Amino acid sequence: MKSEGPAGGQYPATGRPGREGRGEEGFTLIEMVVALLVCAVVFMALAGVLISTLKVVGINKTRAQANEYATQGMENLQSFDYSHLGLCQTASDAPPANLSGLSPVMLTNCSDPTYEDPCHATTATLTTMPVPAANYTCTKDDVSYKVDRYIVWADATETQKSLAVVVSWTDQAGNHQVTEQSALRVPSQPNAPGSTPPGFSTSSPPTVVNASGSTNSTVDSSGQLTSSLTITATTSGLSSSDVVVANFLALQNGTPTPQELSLTSTDGTTWKGTIPASSSQYEFPTGSQYFTITAIRQSDDESNSSIVVPANTFCPSGGCTSSTLPAISSTSVPSTPVSTDSAGYLTQDVTVSADTTNVTVYDTVSVTFETVTGAASISLQPGSACDPQGDPCTWSATISTTSSYRFPTGSQPFYFTAAQQSGNPCASSTTTSTTSTTSTTSCPTDTVDNGSTTAAASSPVTFQ
């Protein structure tokens, strides 16, 4: 079958010459190559963007980790007590520029320190206080972060510390460093290591009111003075509006009890207070005791105190009878130097003891010593073998490293005082029969109506 074409021509029945369409035959090789090249260019561009993005993410991740280590290092420093915040080693690199030239806060007791940092577990115990590590390394995701910490005095009076933590690391982008800084001020002015407290240029003791065996009456049978007693002290760093008091033991209901007398001054240097004769306000126990004088500067609450030596003795008419008084036969204190840190806190326990007679377990024995902020006293406890009736007894106490006392460098005696507590039973026993029950109390003989005291000083204790 044939069909007619233009001008009478005929086409074959199979149709027009050439291809009728391309849908069934696909792309040519050249078209495929061109398409692949276009895709390759696009994907290479996307890969570059993706690699750059991953690199930025990695850099930001390491920087965030470094900032976290810096924060942890700073928080660890701030967790230390202000007085124990110092270093036993120096950082390996120079400090930040703003801290350059400032004096580092270095601890003195660094013979065998236990270092602490937030990236490693510490081996410190309740009796071994840790020291902040100045250098350490933290590792995360195969990246090592070098940490340097700095603690310096921020002012000449040493009342403020500046802290800095510098974290350095290297990643695919190169070397990096972040720094975190802070400052701490001493919590309270009396704790400032460099702050000057009021001082005693001299401290004249109260007049010794008759030694034992004197013919002059000093206290009557109730403990009242038979002549006035004037207490004086010479101080420095105070004004007349500040506070100076004398502390001593006086009787309340027959028992020696801490009391104080305010001293006055017109120039802030010489202070005086007087207890008149026959004053019922202060009735003194028979025997010896140590007075202390305490000065308080009201502008900054700085305080200081001084133990007045020798001990003051109060005797009734006819003198003090030794058989009726408590006695301290011996004392025991550390014979080797006691270690302290740079702030004066103990780095080892201090145990003291005293042997007494005519002192029952119901009485009291105390010891007084000098600290950076003045005189302090603690009570001693009787041993388990002590006889309640007042036979020889050993009393002891331990000043631990966790105590808040700060000791000045140098040597000082410890001052012991034993005080009888009038009216307390020494030992009681009960006897029961078929008709009645009888209770008896046995105490050492004491012909003195009021409570009595005795004082003794130990050999010097050296703090270093």
ZALOLO-912500 format. One record per residue (C-alpha): residue number from 1; x, y, z. Coordinates in Angstrom, 3 decimals. Layout:
N
<NUM; <X; Y; Z>>
...
***
This chain:
464
<1; <0.000; 0.000; 0.000>>
<2; <1.320; 3.352; -0.940>>
<3; <0.360; 6.882; -0.067>>
<4; <0.760; 10.007; -2.011>>
<5; <3.229; 12.622; -1.054>>
<6; <3.515; 16.233; -2.146>>
<7; <3.559; 16.811; -5.918>>
<8; <2.147; 13.405; -6.460>>
<9; <5.084; 11.563; -4.876>>
<10; <4.538; 8.449; -2.916>>
<11; <5.999; 7.398; 0.515>>
<12; <6.515; 3.857; 1.567>>
<13; <3.835; 2.403; 3.746>>
<14; <6.321; 2.152; 6.596>>
<15; <6.283; 5.917; 7.178>>
<16; <8.614; 8.938; 6.934>>
<17; <12.335; 8.439; 6.518>>
<18; <14.523; 8.898; 9.638>>
<19; <13.522; 8.615; 13.330>>
<20; <10.010; 9.317; 14.321>>
<21; <11.113; 10.000; 18.076>>
<22; <13.953; 9.543; 20.651>>
<23; <12.088; 8.418; 23.715>>
<24; <12.870; 4.774; 23.208>>
<25; <16.550; 5.124; 22.313>>
<26; <18.036; 7.032; 25.619>>
<27; <20.944; 9.550; 25.939>>
<28; <24.012; 9.488; 23.815>>
<29; <27.430; 8.814; 25.337>>
<30; <28.423; 12.459; 25.118>>
<31; <25.336; 13.564; 26.966>>
<32; <26.053; 11.069; 29.770>>
<33; <29.642; 12.255; 30.153>>
<34; <28.545; 15.857; 30.345>>
<35; <25.934; 15.021; 32.990>>
<36; <28.463; 13.107; 35.066>>
<37; <30.920; 15.975; 34.923>>
<38; <28.292; 18.417; 36.091>>
<39; <27.355; 16.131; 39.006>>
<40; <31.017; 15.672; 39.950>>
<41; <31.566; 19.422; 40.107>>
<42; <28.482; 19.894; 42.260>>
<43; <29.390; 17.070; 44.636>>
<44; <32.986; 18.264; 44.954>>
<45; <31.703; 21.690; 45.946>>
<46; <29.335; 20.137; 48.469>>
<47; <32.123; 17.941; 49.867>>
<48; <34.313; 20.987; 50.412>>
<49; <31.522; 22.729; 52.267>>
<50; <30.863; 19.602; 54.335>>
<51; <34.544; 19.174; 55.234>>
<52; <34.815; 22.828; 56.214>>
<53; <31.676; 22.525; 58.299>>
<54; <32.955; 19.403; 60.071>>
<55; <36.280; 21.128; 60.726>>
<56; <34.537; 24.151; 62.260>>
<57; <32.366; 21.843; 64.352>>
<58; <35.460; 19.984; 65.574>>
<59; <37.268; 23.220; 66.430>>
<60; <34.240; 24.573; 68.288>>
<61; <33.921; 21.269; 70.138>>
<62; <37.529; 21.327; 71.348>>
<63; <37.204; 24.997; 72.325>>
<64; <34.024; 24.275; 74.288>>
<65; <35.829; 21.413; 76.024>>
<66; <38.765; 23.713; 76.825>>
<67; <36.392; 26.305; 78.301>>
<68; <34.830; 23.562; 80.401>>
<69; <38.248; 22.515; 81.732>>
<70; <39.067; 26.168; 82.513>>
<71; <35.813; 26.546; 84.452>>
<72; <36.406; 23.296; 86.329>>
<73; <39.938; 24.395; 87.204>>
<74; <38.687; 27.730; 88.541>>
<75; <35.840; 26.193; 90.544>>
<76; <38.300; 23.749; 92.061>>
<77; <40.525; 26.637; 93.214>>
<78; <37.543; 28.489; 94.656>>
<79; <36.530; 25.402; 96.648>>
<80; <39.639; 25.766; 98.842>>
<81; <39.508; 27.679; 102.105>>
<82; <40.949; 31.156; 101.515>>
<83; <43.793; 30.615; 103.973>>
<84; <44.740; 27.291; 102.319>>
<85; <44.517; 28.644; 98.768>>
<86; <48.080; 28.607; 97.500>>
<87; <50.553; 26.559; 95.471>>
<88; <53.535; 24.337; 96.143>>
<89; <54.725; 24.522; 92.527>>
<90; <54.812; 27.166; 89.807>>
<91; <53.102; 26.928; 86.431>>
<92; <55.267; 25.866; 83.496>>
<93; <54.489; 28.955; 81.433>>
<94; <54.434; 32.675; 82.164>>
<95; <51.219; 33.994; 83.746>>
<96; <48.738; 36.185; 81.866>>
<97; <50.081; 39.666; 81.180>>
<98; <47.871; 41.364; 83.781>>
<99; <49.276; 39.092; 86.531>>
<100; <52.902; 39.414; 85.498>>
<101; <55.079; 40.851; 88.279>>
<102; <52.668; 39.987; 91.107>>
<103; <53.909; 37.740; 93.921>>
<104; <52.659; 34.147; 93.795>>
<105; <50.879; 32.724; 96.840>>
<106; <53.184; 29.881; 97.839>>
<107; <52.485; 27.453; 100.685>>
<108; <55.311; 26.634; 103.076>>
<109; <54.544; 23.062; 104.090>>
<110; <55.297; 21.422; 100.743>>
<111; <57.661; 18.598; 101.712>>
<112; <55.277; 15.864; 100.533>>
<113; <52.077; 17.470; 99.249>>
<114; <49.011; 15.723; 97.860>>
<115; <48.013; 17.565; 94.707>>
<116; <44.400; 18.007; 93.611>>
<117; <42.926; 18.830; 90.220>>
<118; <39.463; 18.231; 88.708>>
<119; <40.706; 15.792; 86.039>>
<120; <42.220; 13.207; 88.387>>
<121; <41.083; 11.562; 91.614>>
<122; <42.809; 12.845; 94.764>>
<123; <44.318; 10.642; 97.461>>
<124; <43.838; 13.227; 100.195>>
<125; <42.250; 12.156; 103.483>>
<126; <40.729; 13.962; 106.457>>
<127; <44.218; 14.297; 107.940>>
<128; <46.116; 15.113; 104.737>>
<129; <44.852; 18.304; 103.179>>
<130; <45.285; 18.528; 99.377>>
<131; <47.155; 21.305; 97.585>>
<132; <45.938; 22.787; 94.267>>
<133; <47.970; 21.421; 91.356>>
<134; <49.590; 24.190; 89.290>>
<135; <50.059; 21.993; 86.197>>
<136; <48.090; 19.027; 84.916>>
<137; <46.763; 17.536; 81.668>>
<138; <43.220; 16.521; 80.730>>
<139; <42.465; 14.293; 77.718>>
<140; <39.192; 14.026; 75.775>>
<141; <38.593; 12.460; 72.334>>
<142; <42.347; 12.042; 71.729>>
<143; <42.982; 15.747; 72.354>>
<144; <45.290; 16.682; 75.251>>
<145; <44.542; 19.899; 77.146>>
<146; <47.427; 21.382; 79.162>>
<147; <46.185; 23.321; 82.209>>
<148; <48.278; 25.933; 84.077>>
<149; <46.902; 27.609; 87.210>>
<150; <48.135; 30.784; 88.859>>
<151; <47.435; 32.244; 92.330>>
<152; <48.978; 35.638; 93.123>>
<153; <48.561; 38.348; 95.742>>
<154; <46.498; 41.147; 94.226>>
<155; <47.444; 43.823; 96.777>>
<156; <50.332; 44.765; 99.032>>
<157; <48.370; 44.055; 102.241>>
<158; <47.642; 40.478; 101.052>>
<159; <43.884; 40.722; 101.537>>
<160; <42.969; 39.676; 97.977>>
<161; <44.108; 36.851; 95.700>>
<162; <43.900; 36.841; 91.900>>
<163; <43.327; 33.488; 90.212>>
<164; <43.921; 32.470; 86.602>>
<165; <43.471; 29.196; 84.705>>
<166; <45.063; 28.887; 81.246>>
<167; <44.156; 25.906; 79.016>>
<168; <46.293; 25.185; 75.928>>
<169; <45.702; 22.553; 73.213>>
<170; <46.465; 21.700; 69.592>>
<171; <43.947; 20.494; 67.017>>
<172; <43.653; 20.317; 63.228>>
<173; <43.465; 24.112; 63.030>>
<174; <46.654; 24.697; 65.063>>
<175; <47.505; 25.864; 68.598>>
<176; <44.848; 27.471; 70.815>>
<177; <44.522; 28.877; 74.323>>
<178; <41.690; 30.031; 76.582>>
<179; <41.983; 31.855; 79.916>>
<180; <39.608; 32.259; 82.843>>
<181; <40.332; 34.672; 85.712>>
<182; <38.770; 35.505; 89.054>>
<183; <39.596; 37.174; 92.374>>
<184; <38.878; 36.356; 96.011>>
<185; <38.906; 38.719; 98.951>>
<186; <39.661; 37.527; 102.467>>
<187; <36.317; 36.438; 104.027>>
<188; <36.722; 38.519; 107.195>>
<189; <39.305; 41.125; 108.079>>
<190; <40.698; 39.322; 111.162>>
<191; <41.676; 36.428; 108.858>>
<192; <43.719; 38.583; 106.521>>
<193; <47.303; 37.274; 106.713>>
<194; <48.746; 40.663; 105.800>>
<195; <46.372; 42.868; 107.793>>
<196; <47.918; 44.442; 110.870>>
<197; <45.838; 43.848; 114.005>>
<198; <46.001; 46.105; 117.037>>
<199; <49.043; 45.260; 119.070>>
<200; <50.338; 45.473; 122.600>>
<201; <53.521; 47.498; 122.848>>
<202; <53.657; 46.417; 126.484>>
<203; <51.122; 44.703; 128.695>>
<204; <51.645; 45.395; 132.352>>
<205; <50.138; 42.614; 134.483>>
<206; <47.659; 43.345; 137.203>>
<207; <49.371; 43.811; 140.509>>
<208; <50.102; 40.422; 142.077>>
<209; <47.762; 40.538; 145.033>>
<210; <49.934; 38.953; 147.738>>
<211; <51.960; 35.872; 147.124>>
<212; <51.430; 32.839; 149.302>>
<213; <52.548; 33.447; 152.889>>
<214; <52.074; 37.206; 152.763>>
<215; <50.938; 38.828; 155.979>>
<216; <48.695; 41.277; 154.145>>
<217; <45.120; 40.265; 153.464>>
<218; <44.276; 40.148; 149.800>>
<219; <40.846; 38.549; 149.607>>
<220; <38.394; 37.917; 152.371>>
<221; <36.566; 34.686; 153.055>>
<222; <34.091; 35.372; 150.230>>
<223; <36.821; 36.208; 147.706>>
<224; <36.337; 39.978; 147.713>>
<225; <39.450; 42.122; 147.404>>
<226; <40.664; 43.801; 150.570>>
<227; <42.396; 46.485; 148.488>>
<228; <41.675; 47.815; 145.016>>
<229; <43.212; 46.153; 141.978>>
<230; <44.240; 48.250; 138.946>>
<231; <44.757; 46.584; 135.586>>
<232; <46.676; 48.448; 132.885>>
<233; <47.693; 47.753; 129.298>>
<234; <49.586; 49.702; 126.668>>
<235; <48.430; 49.110; 123.093>>
<236; <49.074; 50.259; 119.552>>
<237; <46.758; 50.722; 116.577>>
<238; <43.720; 51.729; 118.634>>
<239; <41.742; 54.876; 119.407>>
<240; <40.054; 55.748; 122.672>>
<241; <36.689; 54.711; 121.204>>
<242; <37.864; 51.112; 120.701>>
<243; <37.431; 48.268; 123.171>>
<244; <39.966; 46.752; 125.582>>
<245; <38.911; 44.275; 128.266>>
<246; <40.661; 42.165; 130.887>>
<247; <39.505; 38.542; 131.130>>
<248; <39.843; 36.453; 134.288>>
<249; <38.061; 33.942; 136.527>>
<250; <35.694; 35.135; 139.244>>
<251; <33.263; 33.236; 141.416>>
<252; <29.615; 32.679; 140.593>>
<253; <27.785; 30.550; 143.142>>
<254; <31.172; 29.363; 144.377>>
<255; <32.407; 28.231; 140.941>>
<256; <35.237; 29.949; 138.968>>
<257; <33.583; 31.476; 135.908>>
<258; <35.050; 33.620; 133.057>>
<259; <34.465; 37.338; 133.653>>
<260; <35.702; 40.551; 132.075>>
<261; <36.468; 44.114; 133.082>>
<262; <36.358; 46.967; 130.558>>
<263; <39.416; 49.230; 130.446>>
<264; <39.264; 52.872; 129.393>>
<265; <41.736; 55.229; 127.729>>
<266; <42.032; 58.888; 126.860>>
<267; <44.638; 58.459; 124.131>>
<268; <43.998; 54.964; 122.725>>
<269; <47.391; 53.788; 123.987>>
<270; <47.300; 53.493; 127.772>>
<271; <44.298; 51.625; 129.180>>
<272; <43.236; 51.231; 132.787>>
<273; <40.546; 49.531; 134.805>>
<274; <40.087; 49.248; 138.574>>
<275; <38.257; 46.751; 140.742>>
<276; <37.562; 48.483; 144.071>>
<277; <38.093; 46.822; 147.432>>
<278; <35.140; 44.903; 148.899>>
<279; <33.373; 44.886; 145.532>>
<280; <30.759; 42.157; 145.415>>
<281; <30.784; 42.282; 141.603>>
<282; <34.016; 40.297; 141.434>>
<283; <34.824; 37.613; 144.010>>
<284; <38.060; 35.829; 143.205>>
<285; <38.813; 32.137; 143.695>>
<286; <41.718; 31.315; 145.960>>
<287; <44.904; 30.413; 144.113>>
<288; <46.640; 31.481; 140.898>>
<289; <45.275; 32.222; 137.437>>
<290; <46.296; 33.882; 134.189>>
<291; <44.681; 37.125; 133.052>>
<292; <44.295; 37.965; 129.362>>
<293; <43.813; 41.401; 127.853>>
<294; <41.804; 41.618; 124.625>>
<295; <41.792; 44.600; 122.240>>
<296; <39.146; 45.090; 119.530>>
<297; <39.382; 47.765; 116.832>>
<298; <35.789; 48.642; 115.961>>
<299; <36.447; 50.099; 112.498>>
<300; <37.335; 46.695; 111.008>>
<301; <36.651; 44.231; 113.866>>
<302; <40.363; 43.392; 114.070>>
<303; <41.214; 41.884; 117.450>>
<304; <44.255; 40.847; 119.398>>
<305; <44.928; 39.629; 122.903>>
<306; <47.806; 39.021; 125.229>>
<307; <48.261; 36.564; 128.085>>
<308; <49.490; 38.358; 131.177>>
<309; <52.414; 36.591; 132.829>>
<310; <53.311; 35.734; 135.506>>
<311; <50.071; 34.328; 136.865>>
<312; <48.146; 36.384; 139.413>>
<313; <47.664; 34.957; 142.911>>
<314; <44.776; 35.639; 145.272>>
<315; <45.141; 34.464; 148.870>>
<316; <43.007; 34.881; 151.982>>
<317; <44.362; 36.256; 155.210>>
<318; <47.147; 33.986; 156.401>>
<319; <48.133; 32.922; 152.876>>
<320; <47.152; 30.112; 150.564>>
<321; <47.245; 26.614; 152.033>>
<322; <48.626; 24.276; 149.411>>
<323; <46.805; 21.200; 150.745>>
<324; <43.453; 22.761; 149.928>>
<325; <44.324; 23.991; 146.444>>
<326; <44.286; 22.150; 143.134>>
<327; <47.771; 21.459; 141.827>>
<328; <49.288; 20.894; 138.386>>
<329; <52.343; 18.742; 138.986>>
<330; <53.518; 18.569; 135.361>>
<331; <52.539; 19.448; 131.793>>
<332; <53.319; 17.838; 128.451>>
<333; <53.506; 19.618; 125.085>>
<334; <55.232; 18.780; 121.772>>
<335; <58.994; 18.823; 122.199>>
<336; <59.720; 18.972; 118.466>>
<337; <58.702; 21.848; 116.151>>
<338; <55.069; 21.823; 115.011>>
<339; <54.457; 22.326; 111.288>>
<340; <51.980; 24.929; 110.021>>
<341; <51.099; 26.189; 106.561>>
<342; <51.674; 29.700; 105.268>>
<343; <48.511; 30.970; 106.990>>
<344; <49.407; 29.420; 110.356>>
<345; <46.967; 26.493; 110.241>>
<346; <48.239; 23.227; 111.703>>
<347; <49.401; 20.509; 109.335>>
<348; <49.768; 18.030; 112.205>>
<349; <47.745; 17.384; 115.349>>
<350; <49.008; 18.848; 118.640>>
<351; <48.327; 16.921; 121.853>>
<352; <48.829; 18.506; 125.283>>
<353; <48.306; 17.089; 128.768>>
<354; <48.554; 18.006; 132.443>>
<355; <48.909; 15.909; 135.601>>
<356; <46.836; 17.174; 138.535>>
<357; <46.103; 16.453; 142.176>>
<358; <43.214; 17.637; 144.327>>
<359; <41.190; 18.002; 141.128>>
<360; <38.160; 15.793; 140.584>>
<361; <36.717; 14.694; 137.258>>
<362; <33.881; 17.156; 137.967>>
<363; <36.335; 20.083; 137.990>>
<364; <37.858; 21.762; 134.924>>
<365; <41.324; 21.967; 133.404>>
<366; <41.988; 24.274; 130.444>>
<367; <44.941; 25.474; 128.398>>
<368; <45.418; 28.910; 126.834>>
<369; <47.733; 29.735; 123.931>>
<370; <48.467; 32.574; 121.532>>
<371; <47.036; 32.565; 117.992>>
<372; <47.333; 34.994; 115.108>>
<373; <44.062; 36.610; 116.210>>
<374; <44.749; 36.531; 119.950>>
<375; <44.637; 34.204; 122.935>>
<376; <42.441; 31.096; 122.754>>
<377; <41.503; 28.450; 125.329>>
<378; <40.361; 24.843; 125.088>>
<379; <39.237; 22.358; 127.738>>
<380; <41.133; 19.202; 128.639>>
<381; <39.399; 15.902; 129.406>>
<382; <40.249; 13.544; 132.290>>
<383; <41.681; 10.149; 131.452>>
<384; <39.572; 7.017; 131.878>>
<385; <41.725; 5.934; 134.828>>
<386; <41.164; 9.140; 136.795>>
<387; <39.700; 8.745; 140.288>>
<388; <36.511; 10.791; 140.777>>
<389; <37.734; 11.726; 144.264>>
<390; <40.601; 13.895; 143.066>>
<391; <43.589; 11.559; 143.256>>
<392; <46.374; 12.142; 140.662>>
<393; <44.861; 12.396; 137.184>>
<394; <46.107; 13.048; 133.666>>
<395; <44.055; 15.457; 131.556>>
<396; <44.591; 15.823; 127.815>>
<397; <43.330; 17.531; 124.668>>
<398; <44.220; 17.463; 120.977>>
<399; <44.231; 20.462; 118.653>>
<400; <43.556; 18.879; 115.265>>
<401; <44.474; 20.017; 111.780>>
<402; <40.789; 20.722; 111.136>>
<403; <40.630; 23.340; 113.894>>
<404; <40.342; 27.018; 113.016>>
<405; <43.338; 28.158; 115.080>>
<406; <46.162; 29.931; 113.260>>
<407; <49.474; 29.922; 115.115>>
<408; <52.183; 32.563; 114.736>>
<409; <55.650; 31.360; 113.779>>
<410; <58.009; 31.087; 116.755>>
<411; <57.952; 29.674; 120.269>>
<412; <55.414; 30.160; 123.044>>
<413; <54.505; 28.415; 126.313>>
<414; <51.053; 26.922; 126.820>>
<415; <49.268; 28.140; 129.972>>
<416; <47.290; 25.585; 131.994>>
<417; <44.629; 26.364; 134.609>>
<418; <42.810; 23.930; 136.923>>
<419; <39.639; 25.147; 138.647>>
<420; <37.621; 23.456; 141.391>>
<421; <33.876; 23.504; 140.838>>
<422; <32.233; 24.041; 144.224>>
<423; <29.064; 22.115; 144.999>>
<424; <29.617; 19.246; 142.562>>
<425; <29.588; 15.719; 143.987>>
<426; <32.879; 13.871; 143.671>>
<427; <31.667; 10.313; 144.105>>
<428; <28.387; 8.949; 145.353>>
<429; <27.462; 5.574; 146.770>>
<430; <24.145; 4.152; 147.888>>
<431; <23.606; 1.638; 150.685>>
<432; <20.263; -0.141; 150.949>>
<433; <19.013; -2.041; 154.017>>
<434; <15.712; -3.588; 154.877>>
<435; <14.655; -0.412; 156.656>>
<436; <16.244; 2.471; 154.751>>
<437; <18.422; 3.669; 151.892>>
<438; <21.470; 5.816; 152.665>>
<439; <23.399; 7.917; 150.090>>
<440; <26.893; 9.217; 150.815>>
<441; <29.233; 11.471; 148.882>>
<442; <33.015; 11.262; 149.171>>
<443; <35.171; 14.277; 148.155>>
<444; <38.702; 15.406; 148.910>>
<445; <38.924; 17.651; 151.949>>
<446; <38.663; 21.329; 151.001>>
<447; <38.552; 23.818; 153.835>>
<448; <38.307; 26.776; 151.426>>
<449; <34.678; 27.862; 151.081>>
<450; <35.026; 29.203; 147.540>>
<451; <36.283; 27.353; 144.432>>
<452; <40.054; 27.420; 143.976>>
<453; <42.375; 27.633; 140.963>>
<454; <45.961; 26.937; 140.075>>
<455; <48.003; 27.929; 137.025>>
<456; <51.135; 26.541; 135.377>>
<457; <53.076; 27.256; 132.206>>
<458; <54.546; 24.581; 129.946>>
<459; <57.884; 24.568; 128.216>>
<460; <57.855; 26.532; 124.952>>
<461; <56.205; 25.035; 121.866>>
<462; <57.806; 25.958; 118.526>>
<463; <55.633; 26.541; 115.445>>
<464; <57.226; 26.690; 112.013>>
***
